[in-house]
Every structure is written in structure tokens, then in C-alpha cells.
Amino acid sequence: MRPHKFEVGAVVDYHAPYTQLSRSSDRFVVQRHLPPDGQGNLYRLESRLDGRQRVAHEAELTPVEALAAQ
């Protein structure tokens, strides 16, 4: 089992697969680490805009700091 790349409390961008919607102004906060599901590590995320929560794979996340450096 690989360690999680993002720490609890980290702010990330979520890139949803199979969607046309782009919510680049929405940032998510990592709430907790979840066990891997065979496709990689999972995270429980919470939106900073409206508090909605979702589960995402590590590959769907980008650290906010990396985006700011581009």
C-alpha cells in the first residue's frame, strides 16, 4: 500500500472524470484518507464553496500550490 500523497487539511483541485463541468474556482479540502480501492488511494474531500463532500482518487487531484506556480 502506497502512502497518501496529500495530507489531511491540504487544499486541492478536483478534476472529475467524464464531466464537461469545470469548477476551477472551487477548491476542496482533504478531510480524511480512505483505504485504496484497487485503483489507488482515496480521499474524502469537502468543497470550500458550499461544503459538499465527495470521494476522489489521488489521480484526480492536483495540489493548489502546483497550479499557482504554473
PyMOL commands that set and color helices and strands:
alter all, ss='L'
color gray80, all
select helices_A, chain A and resi 58-60+64-69
alter helices_A, ss='H'
color red, helices_A
select strands_A, chain A and resi 11-14+28-34+42-47+53-57+61-63
alter strands_A, ss='S'
color yellow, strands_A
deselect
rebuild
show_as cartoon
